[in-house]
Each structure stands twice: as structure tokens, then as C-alpha cells.
Amino acid sequence: MNNYYQDLGVARDATTEDIKRAYHRLARKMHPDVNTHDGAEEEFKKVSQAYDVLSDPEKRRAFDAGADPYGGANANFGQGFSFSDVMDAFFGQAASGAGRGPRSRQRRGQDALIQIEIDLAQAVFGAERELSVDTAVVCTICKGSGSQPGTSTRRCDVCGGRGEIHQVQRSFLGQVMTSRTCSACQGVGTVIANPCFECSGEGRVRTRRNLKLRVPAGVDTGTRIQLPGEGEVGSGGGPAGDLYVEVVVTPHETYQRRGDDLHCSAELPMTAAALGATIKLDTFDGMIDLEIKPGTQPGDIMTLKGKGVTHLRGTGRGDILVHAGVQTPTKLTPEQEEILGQLAALRGEERPVGRLSPASQGLFGKLRDAFLGK
């Protein structure tokens, strides 16, 4: 009878992990696909048989007691030897396909995504919102088990509770066992004999629930807020996924947002632009007096520091940028024409020579060109 410990190069008190590591090392070295020397196939069979015996507690006990682990019928070698062990030796456990043993009935739930609309003021300072969400929650009747109260699951008759179906095929290794997930129980190893009437065995039901959401200051359209564990509960009462709330900021009638700055236009009478003035500006911090300097030109920008949108990551706020526009009167009374004529005479502008310049692009056309470096 072979000395299986010697064949694998392990001590008699080797642990299961020691035996598995030794087999993996030798299998990679001796497999006929990588070792073309004469006798490689026989050596590989020898190592595989040693692993078949020492990895099986019953066969190992029989061998240690001096008995034949195969009951005198070595032709049966391979009945407990899985092809996934060979795959593990070369590619690791993930390569062997289906997991060994029954799976858990519980599955993690899916993530969920909803959208909410907020106004610009809420984006500037943040807000608290009440959400109504339709998601899957744990069934209150079966508590996630999927079975009618007072009943339980039973072992799958197809796979015998293993969660896998084993098939034995002949190859140059002898009889090799391959495994696949049991389709009857989906790899769980048990079936629900009496499904819950409320959830039909899913362990979860759909319902509407309310959540409170704190919208942080500084969010913008497209910002997603993650609420861990507030998504769909998984089948079998498994852990819930996450809920993502995507923010949409509605347009404002006065301000347009660029990053954390707010832009607006102030249309000034010609006299106010020339002489200077003070105008009232409605901001998100209340009414503010905005000083217009004498000689303000169309397109000049007046900045209110720290009155824009709160920085989402960091401290402080952006600015408000007021773009000046100058209104030229189109209808004048004879008296007004006379006064303007006198002003033109005083300034020597009775017959001004105009200067040609590119056509006006408008406020945000200029902003775009400035951003692009034009």
C-alpha cells in the first residue's frame, strides 16, 4: 500500500490546510499539461490519489489504522475526488465555479435611485426633506424566512441538501467529479415547503415608507446623496442595499449659478451709471444696498464677496457677481433733448467720432469666452 504522506511530502500530523497546500504545489508541477516528461501522468495520479485519501477524514482514518482506504478496490479512486480541486491548484478557489456546499438563502438587496427637486435657496444653505420611497422591506409575517409561520424548510431531494449536483466522468485521471449548482434549490440545499402567503416565499414585500433626508449646503444638479442600508431588502430577508438620492436644482428667476458663484444683471439708467447710485439687491441673505460707482460702463462687474453658494466640500461661500447694463433712453421730451444737447456741447460731443468694436455677445457669451480664454 502506498505511503500517501510520503507521496505528498507532509507529516502524519499535517493539517487539512497543509495537505491542500502540498497538493496544489505538486499538482502545478506534475500536471501532464505542463510536465511533458515520461511518467508525469503516473506521478500526477499518484499525488492525486494521496490527496484523495488524506483530504477525506474517513479514508485518512482508515489509512492511519493500517486498512485499505478504498476497501480493497483501488479502481474506485476518484469517487470522492473533485475536478474543482485540480482547478484550485492552478487558478485558486474562484476558478472552480460554483461554491462548495449550500449557499445562504439570503441575498443582498439592490441599490435604489430616486430624484428630488430643490430650489436655489435650499442649495445655498441646505435643507431637510421628507421622502416617500417605494422599496422592498422584510416581510412582517415570515420575518424574512419565506415560510409560513410554524413551518420550516426541508432538504432538497434533488441534491440531498448539498446545493450542488455531482457528476462522475472518466478521463485520463480516472474518474473525475464535476459539480454544478442545483437548479431545484438554486444552490441553497433546502426548499420552502410552505411559502408565506404574504411574500410568496421571497421573504420581502414592497411597501411605501417615509424617510427624512438632510440635503447638505452646496449641492448642485447631479449631486448624489448616499443613504446606506435604505435601499431594497434582499431576498430571504437579506441585508438592504443603499438608496441614492439625485438632486435637481430648479432654475432661479434672478440668479444663474456658475460653480459656487451666482451671476445676475442690473439694468441701470444712463444717469445712474454716469453719476453713481445705490440700488437694492435681493439676495439669499436679504436685501443688500449695492453701490454703483460713477462712470459705470456696460459689462462692468460688481462683486459681493461671500454671498454665493456654500462650498459643498470645505468652508465659506462663493460670491455674487452683478453685471452692469446701461439703459439708453429712446423717447425724450423737448426739455430733455435740450439738456442733453447742452451736456454734449459741454463735453465737446456734438459730433462724436465713433469707435468700431466687435458686436456685443451678451453677458454669458462674455463669461463663456473668458472661461475658454478667448
Secondary structure, 3 states (H helix, E strand, C coil): CCCHHHHHCCCCCCCHHHHHHHHHHHHHHHCCCCCCCCCHHHHHHHHHHHHHHHCCHHHHHHHHCCCCCCCCCHHHCCCCCEHHHHHHHHHCHHHHCCCCCCCCCCCCCCCEEEEEEECHHHHHHCEEEEEEEEEEEECCCCCCCCECCCCCEEECCCCCCCCEEEEEEEECCEEEEEEEECCCCCCCCEEECCECCCCCCCCEEEEEEEEEEEECCCCCCCCEEEECCCCCCEHHHECCCCEEEEEEECCCCCCEEECCEEEEEEEEEHHHHHHCEEEEEEECCEEEEEEECCCCCCCCEEEECCCCCECCCCCCECCEEEEEEEECCCCCCHHHHHHHHHHHHHCCCCCCCCCCCCCCCCHHHHHHHHHHCC
